[in-house]
């Protein structure tokens, strides 16, 4: 096994973060060749890709060769390691904050990501945002950590992709969840589908002052006003945008884009756990 590089990058793992993360990675196989590169260095290479936004082929030479990093990332995506790691870190982060590991309420929303010239399936044009690309749908708990993530073409109706997002959760997943806050796009058909299929109640968030003004109970509100509860999921999108690989949609496959979300949030949660 080669020695890790001598110099450090700003988003490299601290010792405390690595102690929290290492048990969540698959153990090395007992047969075959010994590991050529430390697993910690491999994880740091993945986090570097997501945070810096560079292409895999442009990884600094102090990391393992880019084909090795790409193959490892792809393997962790396909076998579910990144998703399981993300979900376990979320539970640890909630427990560290004095909360139950499983949430009882969540917020849902979407974000349109502008496409690049990479190509790939599931791309479309979002007429409302006048943007060609993909939509990212996320379900977050009341503090903003991601519960579910789904990426698909930007031209599909929010209700259809929201159903695909919820469909990612297995029947036993999110056992305490009862309430989902959403904007008006998810009322009606989606709300009825969600309550019938999962037993989760949908509550539509509204501008309180604008609602009162509409019915003549208050003066017209002025300036920007955040929608109650919805600002939490918007903040999560802002957190994700700090990872430059997520500033636009650079991925050929939607599944890779979802894995990038899990990787970016895992890095954020490690900081919360080790703080």
C-alpha positions as CSV (number, residue, x, y, z in Angstrom):
1,X,0.0,0.0,0.0
2,X,1.4,3.3,-1.0
3,X,1.8,6.1,1.5
4,X,-0.8,8.9,1.3
5,X,0.3,12.3,0.0
6,X,2.2,14.6,2.3
7,X,0.3,17.9,1.7
8,X,-3.4,18.4,2.5
9,X,-6.4,20.0,0.7
10,X,-9.0,22.1,2.6
11,X,-11.8,19.5,2.4
12,X,-9.7,16.5,3.4
13,X,-11.0,14.4,6.2
14,X,-10.0,15.1,9.7
15,X,-9.1,12.1,11.9
16,X,-12.4,12.5,13.8
17,X,-14.3,12.5,10.5
18,X,-12.5,9.4,9.3
19,X,-13.2,7.6,12.6
20,X,-16.9,8.2,11.9
21,X,-16.8,7.2,8.3
22,X,-14.5,4.2,8.1
23,X,-17.0,1.7,9.7
24,X,-19.5,2.6,7.0
25,X,-17.4,1.5,4.1
26,X,-17.3,-2.1,2.9
27,X,-14.4,-4.0,4.4
28,X,-11.6,-5.0,2.0
29,X,-12.0,-8.4,0.5
30,X,-10.0,-11.2,2.1
31,X,-9.0,-12.7,-1.3
32,X,-7.1,-11.0,-4.1
33,X,-4.4,-8.4,-4.1
34,X,-3.8,-6.1,-1.1
35,X,-5.2,-2.6,-1.5
36,X,-2.8,-0.4,-3.5
37,X,-4.3,2.8,-2.2
38,X,-5.6,3.7,1.3
39,X,-9.4,3.8,1.4
40,X,-9.2,7.2,3.2
41,X,-7.3,8.6,0.3
42,X,-9.9,7.2,-2.1
43,X,-12.8,8.8,-0.2
44,X,-11.0,12.1,-0.1
45,X,-10.5,11.9,-3.9
46,X,-14.3,11.5,-4.3
47,X,-15.0,14.4,-2.0
48,X,-12.4,16.5,-3.9
49,X,-14.2,15.8,-7.2
50,X,-17.6,16.8,-5.8
51,X,-16.4,19.9,-4.0
52,X,-14.0,21.3,-6.6
53,X,-16.1,20.4,-9.6
54,X,-13.1,19.2,-11.6
55,X,-13.5,16.4,-14.2
56,X,-12.2,13.0,-13.1
57,X,-9.4,13.2,-15.6
58,X,-8.1,16.4,-14.0
59,X,-7.6,15.0,-10.5
60,X,-4.3,16.1,-9.0
61,X,-1.5,13.6,-9.1
62,X,-1.4,13.4,-5.3
63,X,-4.6,11.3,-5.5
64,X,-4.8,7.8,-6.9
65,X,-5.0,7.6,-10.8
66,X,-8.4,8.9,-12.0
67,X,-9.5,5.6,-13.6
68,X,-9.0,4.0,-10.1
69,X,-11.1,6.7,-8.4
70,X,-13.8,6.6,-11.1
71,X,-14.1,2.9,-10.9
72,X,-14.3,2.9,-7.1
73,X,-17.0,5.7,-7.2
74,X,-19.0,3.8,-9.8
75,X,-18.7,0.6,-7.7
76,X,-19.9,2.4,-4.6
77,X,-22.8,3.9,-6.5
78,X,-24.0,0.6,-8.1
79,X,-23.7,-1.5,-4.9
80,X,-25.5,1.2,-2.8
81,X,-22.5,2.0,-0.6
82,X,-22.9,5.8,-1.1
83,X,-26.6,5.7,-0.3
84,X,-26.2,3.5,2.8
85,X,-23.2,5.6,4.0
86,X,-25.3,8.8,3.5
87,X,-28.3,7.5,5.4
88,X,-26.3,6.2,8.3
89,X,-24.4,9.5,8.6
90,X,-27.8,11.3,8.6
91,X,-29.0,9.2,11.6
92,X,-25.7,9.9,13.4
93,X,-26.0,13.7,12.7
94,X,-29.6,13.7,14.1
95,X,-28.6,11.8,17.2
96,X,-25.6,14.2,17.7
97,X,-28.1,17.1,17.6
98,X,-30.3,15.4,20.3
99,X,-33.0,14.2,17.8
100,X,-34.5,10.8,17.1
101,X,-32.5,9.1,14.4
102,X,-35.7,8.9,12.3
103,X,-37.7,12.0,11.4
104,X,-41.4,12.5,11.7
105,X,-41.8,15.4,9.3
106,X,-40.2,16.4,6.0
107,X,-40.2,19.0,3.2
108,X,-40.2,18.3,-0.6
109,X,-39.1,20.5,-3.4
110,X,-37.2,20.5,-6.7
111,X,-34.4,22.4,-8.4
112,X,-33.7,22.7,-12.1
113,X,-30.1,22.2,-13.0
114,X,-28.8,23.6,-16.3
115,X,-27.5,20.9,-18.7
116,X,-24.0,20.9,-20.1
117,X,-22.7,19.3,-23.3
118,X,-22.0,15.9,-21.7
119,X,-25.3,14.4,-23.0
120,X,-27.1,11.3,-21.6
121,X,-30.6,10.2,-21.0
122,X,-33.4,12.0,-19.0
123,X,-32.9,15.6,-20.2
124,X,-35.6,18.0,-21.1
125,X,-36.7,21.7,-21.1
126,X,-38.3,23.3,-18.0
127,X,-40.6,25.9,-19.6
128,X,-41.3,27.6,-16.2
129,X,-37.6,28.2,-15.6
130,X,-36.7,28.5,-19.3
131,X,-33.9,26.0,-18.7
132,X,-32.8,22.9,-20.5
133,X,-31.5,20.1,-18.2
134,X,-32.6,18.0,-15.3
135,X,-34.6,18.5,-12.1
136,X,-33.3,17.4,-8.7
137,X,-36.0,16.4,-6.3
138,X,-35.2,16.1,-2.7
139,X,-37.1,15.3,0.5
140,X,-35.4,16.8,3.6
141,X,-36.2,16.6,7.3
142,X,-37.0,19.7,9.3
143,X,-33.4,20.7,9.7
144,X,-32.5,20.3,6.0
145,X,-30.7,17.0,5.8
146,X,-31.6,14.9,2.7
147,X,-33.8,11.9,3.2
148,X,-34.4,11.0,-0.5
149,X,-33.0,12.4,-3.8
150,X,-34.1,11.8,-7.4
151,X,-32.8,13.3,-10.6
152,X,-34.8,13.2,-13.9
153,X,-35.7,15.2,-17.0
154,X,-36.7,18.8,-16.4
155,X,-39.7,18.6,-18.6
156,X,-41.7,16.2,-16.5
157,X,-44.5,17.3,-14.2
158,X,-43.5,17.8,-10.6
159,X,-46.1,15.3,-9.4
160,X,-44.7,12.5,-11.5
161,X,-41.1,12.9,-10.4
162,X,-42.2,13.4,-6.8
163,X,-43.9,10.0,-7.0
164,X,-40.7,8.6,-8.4
165,X,-38.8,10.2,-5.5
166,X,-41.0,8.7,-2.8
167,X,-40.9,5.4,-4.7
168,X,-37.2,5.1,-3.8
169,X,-38.0,4.6,-0.2
170,X,-38.6,0.9,0.7
171,X,-41.7,0.1,2.8
172,X,-39.8,-0.1,6.0
173,X,-37.8,3.1,5.4
174,X,-38.6,6.4,7.2
175,X,-41.0,4.6,9.7
176,X,-41.8,7.6,11.8
177,X,-42.6,10.0,8.9
178,X,-46.1,11.4,9.1
179,X,-46.2,14.9,7.6
180,X,-44.7,16.3,4.4
181,X,-44.7,20.1,3.8
182,X,-44.8,21.1,0.1
183,X,-45.8,24.0,-2.1
184,X,-48.9,24.2,-4.2
185,X,-47.5,22.1,-7.1
186,X,-47.7,19.0,-4.9
187,X,-51.3,19.5,-3.7
188,X,-54.2,17.6,-5.1
189,X,-53.4,14.4,-6.9
190,X,-49.9,13.9,-5.4
191,X,-51.2,14.6,-1.9
192,X,-54.0,12.0,-2.3
193,X,-51.5,9.5,-3.8
194,X,-49.1,9.9,-0.9
195,X,-51.7,9.6,1.8
196,X,-53.2,6.5,0.2
197,X,-49.9,4.8,-0.5
198,X,-47.7,5.8,2.5
199,X,-50.1,7.3,5.0
200,X,-48.2,10.6,4.9
201,X,-50.2,13.8,5.1
202,X,-49.3,16.7,2.8
203,X,-49.5,20.2,4.2
204,X,-49.2,23.1,1.6
205,X,-47.0,25.9,2.8
206,X,-48.3,29.4,2.1
207,X,-47.2,33.0,2.5
208,X,-49.2,33.9,5.6
209,X,-49.3,37.7,4.9
210,X,-50.1,37.2,1.2
211,X,-52.9,34.8,2.1
212,X,-54.4,37.4,4.5
213,X,-54.0,40.1,1.9
214,X,-55.8,38.0,-0.7
215,X,-58.8,37.8,1.5
216,X,-58.7,41.4,2.5
217,X,-57.6,40.8,6.1
218,X,-54.3,42.6,5.9
219,X,-52.4,45.2,3.8
220,X,-50.4,44.1,0.7
221,X,-47.0,42.7,1.8
222,X,-43.9,44.3,0.6
223,X,-40.4,42.9,-0.1
224,X,-39.2,39.3,-0.1
225,X,-40.9,36.9,2.2
226,X,-39.9,33.3,2.6
227,X,-42.5,30.6,2.5
228,X,-42.7,28.9,6.0
229,X,-40.9,25.5,6.0
230,X,-40.0,25.7,2.3
231,X,-37.0,27.9,3.1
232,X,-35.4,24.8,4.8
233,X,-35.3,22.8,1.5
234,X,-34.1,26.0,-0.4
235,X,-31.2,26.2,2.1
236,X,-30.3,22.6,1.4
237,X,-30.1,23.4,-2.3
238,X,-27.8,26.2,-1.4
239,X,-25.6,23.8,0.6
240,X,-25.5,21.5,-2.4
241,X,-24.6,24.4,-4.8
242,X,-21.4,25.0,-2.8
243,X,-20.2,21.7,-4.3
244,X,-19.2,22.9,-7.8
245,X,-19.8,19.5,-9.4
246,X,-23.5,20.2,-8.6
247,X,-23.6,23.8,-9.8
248,X,-24.7,22.4,-13.2
249,X,-25.6,19.0,-14.4
250,X,-22.3,17.5,-15.6
251,X,-23.3,13.8,-15.3
252,X,-24.2,11.5,-18.1
253,X,-26.4,9.3,-16.0
254,X,-29.1,10.5,-13.5
255,X,-28.0,7.8,-11.1
256,X,-24.5,9.4,-11.0
257,X,-26.1,12.8,-10.3
258,X,-28.0,11.3,-7.4
259,X,-24.8,9.8,-6.1
260,X,-23.1,13.2,-6.2
261,X,-25.9,14.6,-4.0
262,X,-25.3,11.8,-1.5
263,X,-21.6,12.4,-1.5
264,X,-21.9,16.1,-1.1
265,X,-24.4,15.7,1.8
266,X,-22.2,13.0,3.4
267,X,-19.3,15.5,3.5
268,X,-21.5,18.1,5.2
269,X,-22.8,15.7,7.8
270,X,-19.3,14.4,8.7
271,X,-18.5,18.0,9.6
272,X,-21.6,18.1,11.8
273,X,-20.8,14.8,13.5
274,X,-17.2,15.6,14.2
275,X,-17.8,19.2,15.3
